[in-house]
């Protein structure tokens, strides 16, 4: 029996990537959120956090021993070399978790959701890539409405992510989220049908 097709799902902050992932999940598709995995592999007491402290020092720890993500982000924003060191530590741990999860999946296809899938080279591990796109002004409105980040934080995250041109170039499928949730739902359902057929065809070969 062939393993499930691995479909990468990505999009910029505020694009609605997580909303689309939830729609796939509601259709019975297994979804792995690599952003959550990334948090898990550096939680207190983890091998990942130990490696980060060895690399960057105790300044990246909170008093309770958890990772101080803001302190780490400040270090990495200031020095591209630090960002590269961070990625060398964290990415292999995330990929290891991804492979362990994949070994347990049996559906025709799965969704691997990641905000920096393309930037990290993760598209190479996927059978197909789906990208959620929305205009930047609309994405900003959505982010501000959540109340967790201001426009400065939004712009800083945008600067770390690739632009929509690169996303379009690497996408096998595009989900346009400039309209209503109903429109996005319809697109997800259409893509679900297409991916199910693709997986069935692949299993015959």
N, C-alpha and C positions, 0 to 999 in steps of 0.2 A: 504493500500500500504506500502510495506516494505521500510525502509530508505535505502539510497545507502550504498553499502559496503564501508568501510573506509580502504583504502590501504595506508599504510605508505611507503614513499619513502625516503631512506637515503643513505649515502655514505660519505666517507672521503673527506676532502678538495682536490679539483682538480680531483675528480673521474669522474665528469660529471653529477652529480645528477641533477643540475639545467637544464642542456641540455636535459636530459631525461624527466624532468618535462615539459619542453616546448614542447617536442614532443607529450606527452600525451595531453597537452592542445590543440595542433594543431589538434588532433583527436576528439576534442569536449568534452574532459573530464575536469570537474571542478578541479582546483588545488588550494590548500591553502598552501602558503609558511609560515611556522611557524617562520622562522628566521625573516621575515619581520614583522610578528605580534609581535614578541618579541621586535623589535625596536619601534613599534607603542605604545605598552603599557607602555613605559617609556619615551615617548616624553615630552617636556616641558609642564607643567600644568597638567600632568596626575596623577592619583592616584598612579600608579606604581612608578613614579619618586619621589613623596612625601614620599612614604614608604622607598625608597632607601636612601633618604637624612636623614630621621629619623633614619635609621639604621647605615649609614656610615658617615654622616656629609656632610657639604657643600663642602668639598674637592673634591667631585665627580662631581661638577657642573662647566660648562664653564661660562665665564662672561655673556653670553647671556641667561643663565638659562637652556641651554640644558645639557643633560648628557655628562660628559667627560668619554667616554668609555675606553680610555687608562688608566685614573687614576683608574677607577673601576677595570679594568683588572689587574692592578699592585697590588692592594689590594688583589684581589682574588687569584692571582698566589702565593702570599706570605703566604697565610693562607687558608687551606682547610675549616676551620670553616666559613670564610667569603664567600667562594663559596657556602656552604650549606645555609647560610642566604640569599644570592642572589637568589638561586633557590627556596627557600621557599616563597619568595616575588613574583618573576616573573612567575614561572610556573603556579600557579593557575590562574593568569590573562590571560595567553596565552590559557590555557584550556577552560576558560570561553568564550573567543573569538572564539575558535574552535567550541564549541557547538552551539553558536549563528549562525555561518556560516553553520554548518551542517544542522540546522533546515530549512535552505532556499534551500537546494539542493534536486534535484529530479531525477538525472540520475541513471543509474544502479550501478555505483561506482564513487568514487571520489579519488583524490590523495592528501594526506597530506604530504607535503615535509618538512623535518627537518634534519638539519645536526647532531643533537645530539638526535635523536629519541630513540635510544637504550640506550644511557647513562642516559637519563632522565626518563627511565621507560615508555616512550610513546608507546612502542610496545604493551603494555597491553590494550591500547585503540583502537587498530587497529584490523580489521578482518584478514588482511594479511599484510606481510611486504615484500617489494621489496628492494633489495640492489644493488647499482651500484658499481662495483669493477674495479680498475685499479692498475697496479703496482706503487709502491711508487715513483720510479724514473720518470715515466711518469707523475704522478701527480705533482711532483715538477716542471717539465718542463712547464706544463700548468700554474701553479701558477706564475712562474717567467715571463712567456710570457704576463700575464695580466698586470704586472707592478705595482700592488698595494701592493704586499708583497714580502719581500726578503726571503732567505732561513731560516734565524733565526726565522722569524715570522711563516713560514711554519712549522718548527720543533716544535715550541711552541704550535701551534694548533694541530699538530699530537699527542703531548703528552697529550692533554686534551680529545682526542677522543679515542674510543675503537679501537682495532685492527681488521684486516680483519678476523681473526679466529672467534672472537665473532660475527662479522657481518654475516659470513657464518652460524654459529650455529643458529642464530635467524631468518635467512631469509627463507621466503617461496618461493621467486623467486630471481634469481640473473641475473643481466644485466652486461655482460662483456664489459667494455669500453676500452680495450687495443688496439683495431683496429681502424677502420674508423668510421666516423659519419654514413655512410650508413649501416654499420654493427649494430650500436646501434639502428638506426631507424628501421631496420628489427626486432630486438629483441623486441623493444617497441611495434611494430605493432602486433607481435605474442602474446605478453603478454596482449595487449588490447583485442584481440579476446578471449583469455582464460578467462580473468576477466569478460568480457561481458557475456560469457557462464556461468561462475560461479554465477554471479549475477542473471541470468535468472533462474538457477536451485534453488537458494536460495529463490527466490520469489514464487516458486511453493510449497515450504514446509511450 
